[in-house]
Amino acid sequence: MIMEEVDELDQIVDRVAGLDLGKTGLVACVRVPSDRPGRRQQEVRSYDTFSRSLLELADWLRAERVTRVAMEATSSYWKPVFYLLEAEGFECWLLNPRHVKHLPGRPKTDTLDAVWLAKVTERGMCRPSLVHPAPIRALRDLTRYRRTLIRDRTRERQRLEKLLEDAQIKLSSVISDILGVSGREMLEAMIGGHRNPRVLAQLARTRMRTKIGVLEEALTGHFTDHHAFLTRTMIDRIDQVGADVEKVNAAIEEAMAPFRAEARRLDEITGIGIRSAQELIAEIGVDMTRFPTPGHLVSWAKFAPIVHQSAAVTRNGSTGKGNPWLAGTLGEVVAGVSRTHTFLGERYRRLARRRGKKRAIVAVGNSVLKIVWHVLADPDARYQDLGEDHYLSRHTTVRRRRTLIRDLELLTGQHVTLQPHAA
């Protein structure tokens, strides 16, 4: 065996600070070089988390010439501290609590936690988590809030449908969208006191008029004033949330101004529309230098199975829990891709037949993320679909030809070489 040479630089950071955060206060430990060789000096102080106290903390760190400040990702308490110190010009590291967990069997206090954070940071024993720049963070807040509002609107629509079922109004069994033009007019009439199924069914518009007979049956129930009050409240709530969604959409369009070119390139990828492109940029950003390779991005997003090897046994573990907002967007993209006659659509169908739908979603999401990385990393890169017949023309045909040649060589004991047909 040949010894492998590894590039290891001195990881000691001379002047660091570790912050143990809480909701109302924090403990800060600063470690700096000592006058005695091989020794370090440290000081621990406590501060409130109000802005005035945090500015005093920044002044102390500046006086000690601290170059790196590390803190754990504790709930959302880290955000005001991180953002303020970042604005003050410090290099801030956000650390995963699982990566810097204190050694078991030792006392645990806020002071000891702050000292431990400073120690692991100065020795390079941890890696910082990804924290996007301010424009991406603002866009992410908007896209996440939009998704939350859409979920709330969907829940309210489901409550409305359950209420109608309680009143024996089977409108959702006949109309795909009970809040469409025809469905809304019928509901408004019922709220206004009309209960005659024949009169209500005549409110159907355009193609719905072919279902008037079925609508009369569906609108025959026991819709009371109690149901009318709840229906009115739910419809108003749905309309209000819809108006809020439109406001957030306008704010997102404004926040997307610096990233319109990247969004247009992502929109060219199969299954990714403008809304999905906005959400992808909000979650992973546009600076792909933070991810050296596509594999790093996929691993960060937890769309790559983790390998567990022990002795001679190798097992594929789960992907782990990643960013749920990013996973939701990728899930929607894959759901759209699965119905297309494209390379990604065929990849999903092949995997779903062999491994199941859940694994197929993860695998195709993995492919989508790699494509996104290449498109964002290279401004000149453009997505080009390989076609639905890629597997048939490239993989299936090549594999069958290789199998037939191998079988013929085993049968004849001779080497087989293929020659093109003569003209």
VEXMILO-790559 format. One line per field, with one value per residue (C-alpha): residue in one letter; chain; x, z negated, y negated; residue number from 0. Coordinates in nm, 4 decimals. Last residue first. Layout:
! VEXMILO-790559
code: c(A|...)
unit: c(A|...)
c1: c(X|...)
c3: c(Z|...)
c2: c(Y|...)
pos: c(NUM|...)
This chain:
! VEXMILO-790559
code: c(A|A|H|P|Q|L|T|V|H|Q|G|T|L|L|E|L|D|R|I|L|T|R|R|R|R|V|T|T|H|R|S|L|Y|H|D|E|G|L|D|Q|Y|R|A|D|P|D|A|L|V|H|W|V|I|K|L|V|S|N|G|V|A|V|I|A|R|K|K|G|R|R|R|A|L|R|R|Y|R|E|G|L|F|T|H|T|R|S|V|G|A|V|V|E|G|L|T|G|A|L|W|P|N|G|K|G|T|S|G|N|R|T|V|A|A|S|Q|H|V|I|P|A|F|K|A|W|S|V|L|H|G|P|T|P|F|R|T|M|D|V|G|I|E|A|I|L|E|Q|A|S|R|I|G|I|G|T|I|E|D|L|R|R|A|E|A|R|F|P|A|M|A|E|E|I|A|A|N|V|K|E|V|D|A|G|V|Q|D|I|R|D|I|M|T|R|T|L|F|A|H|H|D|T|F|H|G|T|L|A|E|E|L|V|G|I|K|T|R|M|R|T|R|A|L|Q|A|L|V|R|P|N|R|H|G|G|I|M|A|E|L|M|E|R|G|S|V|G|L|I|D|S|I|V|S|S|L|K|I|Q|A|D|E|L|L|K|E|L|R|Q|R|E|R|T|R|D|R|I|L|T|R|R|Y|R|T|L|D|R|L|A|R|I|P|A|P|H|V|L|S|P|R|C|M|G|R|E|T|V|K|A|L|W|V|A|D|L|T|D|T|K|P|R|G|P|L|H|K|V|H|R|P|N|L|L|W|C|E|F|G|E|A|E|L|L|Y|F|V|P|K|W|Y|S|S|T|A|E|M|A|V|R|T|V|R|E|A|R|L|W|D|A|L|E|L|L|S|R|S|F|T|D|Y|S|R|V|E|Q|Q|R|R|G|P|R|D|S|P|V|R|V|C|A|V|L|G|T|K|G|L|D|L|G|A|V|R|D|V|I|Q|D|L|E|D|V|E|E|M|I|M)
unit: c(A|A|A|A|A|A|A|A|A|A|A|A|A|A|A|A|A|A|A|A|A|A|A|A|A|A|A|A|A|A|A|A|A|A|A|A|A|A|A|A|A|A|A|A|A|A|A|A|A|A|A|A|A|A|A|A|A|A|A|A|A|A|A|A|A|A|A|A|A|A|A|A|A|A|A|A|A|A|A|A|A|A|A|A|A|A|A|A|A|A|A|A|A|A|A|A|A|A|A|A|A|A|A|A|A|A|A|A|A|A|A|A|A|A|A|A|A|A|A|A|A|A|A|A|A|A|A|A|A|A|A|A|A|A|A|A|A|A|A|A|A|A|A|A|A|A|A|A|A|A|A|A|A|A|A|A|A|A|A|A|A|A|A|A|A|A|A|A|A|A|A|A|A|A|A|A|A|A|A|A|A|A|A|A|A|A|A|A|A|A|A|A|A|A|A|A|A|A|A|A|A|A|A|A|A|A|A|A|A|A|A|A|A|A|A|A|A|A|A|A|A|A|A|A|A|A|A|A|A|A|A|A|A|A|A|A|A|A|A|A|A|A|A|A|A|A|A|A|A|A|A|A|A|A|A|A|A|A|A|A|A|A|A|A|A|A|A|A|A|A|A|A|A|A|A|A|A|A|A|A|A|A|A|A|A|A|A|A|A|A|A|A|A|A|A|A|A|A|A|A|A|A|A|A|A|A|A|A|A|A|A|A|A|A|A|A|A|A|A|A|A|A|A|A|A|A|A|A|A|A|A|A|A|A|A|A|A|A|A|A|A|A|A|A|A|A|A|A|A|A|A|A|A|A|A|A|A|A|A|A|A|A|A|A|A|A|A|A|A|A|A|A|A|A|A|A|A|A|A|A|A|A|A|A|A|A|A|A|A|A|A|A|A|A|A|A|A|A|A|A|A|A|A|A|A|A|A|A|A|A|A|A|A|A|A|A|A|A|A|A|A|A|A)
c1: c(-2.4049|-2.2308|-2.3685|-2.1476|-1.9072|-1.9448|-1.6542|-1.6971|-1.4053|-1.4294|-1.5356|-1.8414|-2.1137|-1.9414|-1.8634|-2.2245|-2.3577|-2.1266|-2.2260|-2.5970|-2.5590|-2.3711|-2.6353|-2.9111|-2.7381|-2.6812|-3.0422|-3.1891|-2.9559|-2.9210|-3.2210|-3.4729|-3.3480|-3.3447|-3.6866|-3.8642|-3.6262|-3.2890|-3.4384|-3.2026|-3.1633|-2.9478|-2.6062|-2.4668|-2.5083|-2.3194|-2.3667|-2.7426|-2.8156|-2.5714|-2.7158|-3.0751|-2.9923|-2.8470|-3.1562|-3.3853|-3.1905|-3.2176|-3.5884|-3.6110|-3.4530|-3.6562|-3.9857|-3.8989|-3.8243|-4.1713|-4.3425|-4.2136|-3.8816|-3.9293|-4.2428|-4.1840|-3.8267|-3.9317|-4.2155|-3.9935|-3.7219|-3.9836|-4.1044|-3.7472|-3.6678|-3.9873|-4.3429|-4.4917|-4.7163|-4.4344|-4.2852|-4.5771|-4.5543|-4.1752|-4.2092|-4.4640|-4.2336|-3.9421|-4.1372|-4.2376|-3.8810|-3.7530|-4.0019|-3.9261|-3.5494|-3.3826|-3.4716|-3.2577|-3.1967|-3.2664|-2.9980|-2.8362|-2.6616|-2.3078|-2.1953|-1.8309|-1.7340|-1.9919|-2.1003|-2.3970|-2.4553|-2.6834|-2.9462|-2.9299|-3.2167|-3.1221|-3.1106|-2.7491|-2.6657|-2.8233|-2.6352|-2.3051|-2.3646|-2.4092|-2.0506|-1.8732|-2.1985|-2.1479|-2.0057|-2.3629|-2.4621|-2.8244|-3.0011|-3.0995|-3.4373|-3.5492|-3.4108|-3.6087|-3.9247|-3.9060|-3.8360|-4.1385|-4.3569|-4.2141|-4.2683|-4.0446|-4.1791|-3.9289|-3.6507|-3.6963|-3.8378|-3.4978|-3.3426|-3.6161|-3.5711|-3.1956|-3.2545|-3.5195|-3.2931|-3.2355|-3.6091|-3.7331|-3.8135|-4.0618|-4.2316|-4.2416|-4.4162|-4.6807|-4.7317|-4.7693|-5.0517|-5.2172|-5.1950|-5.3587|-5.6522|-5.6892|-5.6804|-5.9645|-6.1681|-6.1291|-6.2322|-6.5360|-6.6322|-6.5899|-6.8010|-7.0830|-7.0801|-7.0933|-7.3957|-7.5730|-7.5155|-7.6936|-7.9645|-8.0352|-7.9258|-8.1198|-8.0495|-8.1394|-7.8621|-7.6931|-8.0187|-8.0935|-7.7317|-7.7657|-8.0533|-7.8787|-7.5620|-7.5585|-7.5947|-7.2451|-7.0979|-7.2019|-7.3376|-7.5418|-7.7923|-8.0785|-7.9671|-8.0598|-8.4154|-8.4622|-8.3033|-8.5403|-8.3556|-8.3151|-8.2384|-7.9602|-7.6981|-7.8475|-7.8298|-7.4686|-7.3859|-7.5477|-7.3719|-7.0385|-7.0793|-7.1554|-6.8661|-6.6142|-6.6129|-6.7402|-6.4570|-6.4869|-6.8646|-7.0760|-6.9510|-6.8468|-7.2122|-7.3301|-7.5363|-7.6362|-7.6005|-7.3018|-7.1584|-7.1855|-6.9926|-6.7256|-6.6812|-6.6497|-6.3900|-6.1945|-6.2048|-6.0759|-5.7892|-5.6964|-5.6967|-5.4705|-5.2325|-5.2239|-5.1467|-4.8586|-4.7181|-4.7308|-4.5595|-4.2794|-4.2370|-4.2268|-3.9839|-3.7589|-3.7490|-3.6352|-3.3690|-3.2490|-3.2067|-3.0320|-2.7615|-2.8252|-2.7101|-2.5692|-2.4462|-2.0913|-1.8537|-1.7104|-1.3794|-1.1848|-0.9810|-1.1023|-1.4626|-1.4518|-1.3066|-1.5438|-1.8469|-1.7130|-1.6632|-2.0209|-2.1571|-1.9557|-2.1022|-2.4573|-2.4217|-2.3779|-2.1636|-1.9791|-2.0827|-2.1568|-1.9359|-2.1088|-2.3008|-2.1240|-2.2419|-2.5921|-2.6396|-2.5794|-2.3559|-2.4174|-2.0887|-2.0602|-1.7724|-1.8124|-1.8846|-2.1433|-2.4180|-2.3170|-2.3305|-2.6861|-2.7994|-2.6575|-2.7990|-3.1426|-3.1495|-3.0084|-3.3267|-3.5203|-3.4926|-3.1304|-2.9035|-2.5864|-2.3449|-1.9993|-1.8262|-1.5086|-1.2516|-1.2458|-1.0300|-1.0841|-1.2160|-1.4387|-1.5833|-1.6514|-1.8162|-2.0315|-2.1455|-2.2391|-2.4399|-2.6130|-2.6989|-2.8646|-3.0507|-3.2088|-3.0752|-2.9402|-2.5726|-2.3504|-1.9703|-1.7000|-1.3315|-1.0634|-0.6876|-0.4957|-0.1648|0.0920|0.3433|0.2730|0.1503|-0.1904|-0.3819|-0.7556|-1.0743|-1.4007|-1.6964|-2.0428|-2.3487|-2.6887|-3.0129|-3.3881|-3.4648|-3.1463|-2.8162|-2.4777|-2.2299|-1.8737|-1.6114|-1.2893|-0.9464|-0.6507|-0.8224|-0.6380|-0.6913|-0.3248|-0.3371|-0.3837|-0.3330|-0.3304|-0.0564|-0.1677|0.0646|0.1198|0.0000)
c3: c(4.9275|4.7192|4.3676|4.0823|3.9177|3.5671|3.4109|3.2330|3.0641|3.0796|2.8348|3.0472|2.7804|2.5279|2.8013|2.9240|2.5706|2.5207|2.8536|2.7727|2.4318|2.5732|2.8393|2.5775|2.3531|2.6423|2.7548|2.4050|2.3003|2.5896|2.8201|2.5707|2.2796|2.4862|2.6434|2.4368|2.5559|2.4411|2.3477|2.3869|2.1011|2.1741|2.0379|2.1233|1.7721|1.6323|1.2630|1.2691|1.5571|1.4279|1.0758|1.2040|1.4069|1.0975|0.8975|1.1618|1.1590|0.7803|0.8017|1.0530|0.8005|0.5030|0.6928|0.8263|0.4749|0.3667|0.6768|0.6494|0.7294|1.0589|1.2128|1.0538|1.1842|1.5455|1.5149|1.3598|1.6206|1.8964|1.7609|1.7214|2.0830|2.2114|2.2923|1.9992|1.7169|1.4729|1.5243|1.3513|1.0442|1.0513|1.0391|0.7578|0.5558|0.6259|0.4817|0.1728|0.1187|0.1364|-0.1301|-0.3439|-0.3470|-0.4380|-0.6538|-0.5809|-0.2481|-0.3951|-0.4225|-0.1544|-0.3073|-0.2726|-0.4643|-0.4516|-0.7788|-0.8315|-0.5504|-0.5637|-0.2397|-0.2551|0.0163|0.2211|0.2223|-0.1158|0.0230|-0.0914|0.0762|0.4033|0.3910|0.3130|0.5907|0.8406|0.7611|0.5635|0.3962|0.2553|0.5960|0.7209|0.6478|0.7669|0.4406|0.3151|0.1516|0.3130|0.6516|0.6372|0.5284|0.8119|1.0636|0.9338|0.9893|1.3364|1.4471|1.3960|1.5356|1.8219|1.7850|1.9896|1.6862|1.5206|1.7886|1.7467|1.3670|1.4011|1.6259|1.3924|1.0864|1.0050|1.0560|0.8516|0.5489|0.7564|0.8935|0.5407|0.4114|0.6850|0.6019|0.2333|0.3224|0.5385|0.2545|0.0205|0.2614|0.2671|-0.1130|-0.1193|0.1365|-0.0577|-0.3830|-0.2183|-0.0823|-0.4283|-0.6040|-0.3493|-0.3672|-0.7479|-0.7466|-0.4723|-0.6554|-0.9606|-0.7391|-0.6216|-0.3272|-0.3640|-0.0320|0.3363|0.5147|0.6442|0.7904|0.9699|1.0850|1.2461|1.4604|1.5401|1.6562|2.0188|1.8784|1.7315|2.0778|2.0864|1.7482|1.4740|1.3002|1.4161|1.1533|0.8746|1.0022|1.0291|0.6886|0.5080|0.1997|0.2622|-0.0608|0.0379|-0.0744|0.1716|0.4490|0.3644|0.3710|0.7115|0.8518|0.7127|0.8696|1.2143|1.2248|1.0483|0.6716|0.6818|0.9177|1.0619|1.0714|1.0477|0.7342|0.5824|0.5856|0.3727|0.1329|-0.1460|-0.4038|-0.5651|-0.2156|-0.1704|-0.4937|-0.3841|-0.0574|-0.2454|-0.4793|-0.1760|-0.0277|-0.3593|-0.3586|-0.0031|-0.0979|-0.3958|-0.1732|0.0752|-0.2083|-0.3302|0.0244|0.0547|-0.2832|-0.1691|0.1537|-0.0312|-0.3037|-0.0387|0.1645|-0.1419|-0.2191|0.1412|0.1292|-0.2144|-0.1243|-0.1864|-0.4964|-0.4259|-0.7338|-0.8519|-0.8825|-1.2051|-1.3584|-1.2177|-1.5369|-1.6154|-1.5572|-1.7779|-2.0622|-2.0328|-2.0300|-2.3361|-2.5263|-2.4471|-2.5566|-2.8798|-2.9620|-2.8800|-3.1045|-3.0416|-3.2729|-3.1063|-3.0475|-2.6813|-2.4598|-2.3502|-2.0240|-1.7575|-1.4437|-1.5733|-1.6633|-1.2964|-1.2944|-1.1622|-1.0989|-1.0981|-0.9434|-1.1087|-0.9203|-1.1445|-0.9043|-0.9696|-1.3439|-1.3075|-1.0776|-1.2958|-1.6200|-1.4700|-1.3081|-1.5843|-1.7916|-1.5125|-1.6702|-1.7825|-1.4767|-1.6820|-1.6832|-1.5505|-1.5177|-1.3118|-1.2863|-1.6441|-1.6800|-2.0609|-2.0282|-1.7410|-1.9500|-2.2327|-2.0001|-1.8443|-2.1919|-2.2728|-1.9492|-2.0632|-2.3950|-2.2216|-1.9800|-2.2525|-2.2905|-2.6407|-2.6985|-2.8983|-2.8960|-2.8792|-2.8332|-2.6817|-2.6539|-2.4718|-2.5410|-2.3178|-2.3558|-2.6438|-2.5333|-2.4737|-2.1473|-2.1485|-2.2560|-2.2995|-2.4696|-2.4398|-2.6439|-2.5116|-2.6382|-2.5934|-2.3452|-2.3948|-2.2166|-2.3037|-2.1114|-2.0256|-1.9390|-1.7444|-1.7253|-1.6118|-1.3864|-1.4031|-1.0894|-0.9959|-0.6498|-0.5572|-0.1949|-0.2129|-0.0717|-0.0374|-0.1744|0.0802|0.0000)
c2: c(0.0348|0.2972|0.3446|0.2228|0.4711|0.6118|0.7997|1.1333|1.3107|1.6883|1.9579|2.0242|2.0351|1.8101|1.5570|1.5697|1.5129|1.2146|1.0639|1.1091|0.9458|0.6450|0.5963|0.6177|0.3622|0.1219|0.1463|0.1044|-0.1766|-0.4167|-0.3811|-0.2474|-0.4558|-0.7746|-0.7072|-0.9744|-1.2433|-1.3719|-1.7106|-2.0032|-2.2503|-2.5522|-2.6432|-2.9868|-3.1268|-2.8237|-2.7404|-2.8051|-2.5669|-2.3036|-2.3132|-2.2993|-1.9874|-1.8248|-1.9202|-1.7706|-1.4435|-1.4092|-1.4916|-1.2068|-0.9689|-1.0969|-1.0763|-0.7296|-0.6095|-0.7168|-0.5771|-0.2214|-0.0577|0.1274|-0.0228|-0.3639|-0.3677|-0.3155|-0.5671|-0.8346|-0.7933|-0.8115|-1.1468|-1.2718|-1.1826|-1.3379|-1.2310|-1.4202|-1.2968|-1.2163|-1.5618|-1.7324|-1.5109|-1.5525|-1.9321|-1.9128|-1.6883|-1.9197|-2.2130|-2.0167|-1.8942|-2.2528|-2.3607|-2.0526|-2.1264|-1.7991|-1.5031|-1.1982|-1.0265|-0.6858|-0.4213|-0.2121|0.0840|0.2119|0.5209|0.6288|0.4594|0.1829|-0.0421|-0.2807|-0.4702|-0.7737|-0.8019|-1.1263|-1.3766|-1.5233|-1.8818|-1.9139|-1.5818|-1.6929|-2.0232|-1.8513|-1.5992|-1.8813|-1.9827|-2.2563|-2.3739|-2.7252|-2.8151|-2.7614|-3.1203|-3.1423|-3.0637|-2.7189|-2.7898|-3.1174|-3.0163|-2.6917|-2.8741|-3.1244|-2.8486|-2.6563|-2.9627|-3.0259|-2.6681|-2.3669|-2.0390|-2.0116|-2.2669|-2.5856|-2.7687|-2.7297|-2.9508|-3.2121|-3.2108|-3.2659|-3.5693|-3.7099|-3.6932|-4.0625|-4.1431|-3.8458|-4.0637|-4.2660|-3.9564|-3.8146|-4.1280|-4.0982|-3.7307|-3.8238|-4.0599|-3.7935|-3.5430|-3.7946|-3.8275|-3.4483|-3.4427|-3.6948|-3.5007|-3.1762|-3.3492|-3.5030|-3.1604|-3.0058|-3.2682|-3.2455|-2.8649|-2.8762|-3.1075|-2.9098|-2.5804|-2.7195|-2.8658|-2.5121|-2.2936|-1.9673|-1.7957|-1.7941|-1.9824|-1.6657|-1.5295|-1.8563|-1.8686|-1.5260|-1.6478|-1.9759|-1.8000|-1.9222|-2.2728|-2.2427|-2.2945|-2.6612|-2.7804|-2.6178|-2.8475|-2.6211|-2.3661|-2.6099|-2.6503|-2.2727|-2.2086|-2.4510|-2.5810|-2.9527|-3.1447|-3.3831|-3.1324|-2.8842|-3.1448|-3.2243|-2.8522|-2.8077|-3.1135|-2.9880|-2.6440|-2.7826|-3.0302|-2.8067|-2.7655|-2.4065|-2.3170|-1.9636|-1.9848|-1.6684|-1.4910|-1.8253|-1.9376|-1.6483|-1.8644|-1.6252|-1.9076|-1.7322|-1.6866|-2.0625|-2.1167|-1.8688|-2.0609|-2.3891|-2.2412|-2.1199|-2.4703|-2.6069|-2.3571|-2.4572|-2.8258|-2.7557|-2.5578|-2.8453|-3.0859|-2.8687|-2.8422|-3.2201|-3.2586|-3.0314|-3.2260|-3.5604|-3.4563|-3.2961|-3.6176|-3.8131|-3.5518|-3.5580|-3.9358|-3.9179|-3.6670|-3.2952|-3.1103|-2.7652|-2.5842|-2.6292|-2.3329|-2.2007|-2.0858|-2.3815|-2.4172|-2.7695|-2.6664|-2.3562|-2.5617|-2.8584|-2.6304|-2.4468|-2.7719|-2.8801|-2.5429|-2.5557|-2.8976|-2.7929|-2.4907|-2.1205|-1.9091|-1.6215|-1.2614|-1.3090|-1.5281|-1.8473|-1.8423|-2.0425|-1.8613|-1.7882|-2.1564|-2.2522|-2.5587|-2.9093|-3.0849|-3.4631|-3.6565|-3.9977|-4.3212|-4.4883|-4.3765|-4.0155|-4.0849|-4.2162|-3.9344|-3.6581|-3.7986|-3.8633|-3.5157|-3.2974|-3.2966|-3.1250|-2.7776|-2.7406|-2.7201|-2.7214|-3.0139|-3.0923|-3.4311|-3.4599|-3.7410|-3.8679|-4.1801|-4.1907|-4.5479|-4.4405|-4.1583|-4.4013|-4.6545|-4.3808|-4.2716|-4.6319|-4.6371|-4.3181|-4.4822|-4.7785|-4.5506|-4.3409|-3.9874|-4.0435|-3.9825|-3.7474|-3.7452|-3.4781|-3.5471|-3.3277|-3.3249|-3.0545|-2.8780|-2.7112|-2.9926|-3.2324|-3.5754|-3.4193|-3.3958|-3.4802|-3.3015|-3.4939|-3.3242|-3.4767|-3.3810|-3.4831|-3.6310|-3.6618|-3.3852|-3.1869|-3.1651|-3.0151|-3.2274|-3.1228|-3.3824|-3.3456|-3.5075|-3.2995|-3.0494|-2.7180|-2.5120|-2.4657|-2.3198|-1.9554|-1.8527|-1.4753|-1.2514|-0.8930|-0.6248|-0.3515|0.0000)
pos: c(422|421|420|419|418|417|416|415|414|413|412|411|410|409|408|407|406|405|404|403|402|401|400|399|398|397|396|395|394|393|392|391|390|389|388|387|386|385|384|383|382|381|380|379|378|377|376|375|374|373|372|371|370|369|368|367|366|365|364|363|362|361|360|359|358|357|356|355|354|353|352|351|350|349|348|347|346|345|344|343|342|341|340|339|338|337|336|335|334|333|332|331|330|329|328|327|326|325|324|323|322|321|320|319|318|317|316|315|314|313|312|311|310|309|308|307|306|305|304|303|302|301|300|299|298|297|296|295|294|293|292|291|290|289|288|287|286|285|284|283|282|281|280|279|278|277|276|275|274|273|272|271|270|269|268|267|266|265|264|263|262|261|260|259|258|257|256|255|254|253|252|251|250|249|248|247|246|245|244|243|242|241|240|239|238|237|236|235|234|233|232|231|230|229|228|227|226|225|224|223|222|221|220|219|218|217|216|215|214|213|212|211|210|209|208|207|206|205|204|203|202|201|200|199|198|197|196|195|194|193|192|191|190|189|188|187|186|185|184|183|182|181|180|179|178|177|176|175|174|173|172|171|170|169|168|167|166|165|164|163|162|161|160|159|158|157|156|155|154|153|152|151|150|149|148|147|146|145|144|143|142|141|140|139|138|137|136|135|134|133|132|131|130|129|128|127|126|125|124|123|122|121|120|119|118|117|116|115|114|113|112|111|110|109|108|107|106|105|104|103|102|101|100|99|98|97|96|95|94|93|92|91|90|89|88|87|86|85|84|83|82|81|80|79|78|77|76|75|74|73|72|71|70|69|68|67|66|65|64|63|62|61|60|59|58|57|56|55|54|53|52|51|50|49|48|47|46|45|44|43|42|41|40|39|38|37|36|35|34|33|32|31|30|29|28|27|26|25|24|23|22|21|20|19|18|17|16|15|14|13|12|11|10|9|8|7|6|5|4|3|2|1|0)
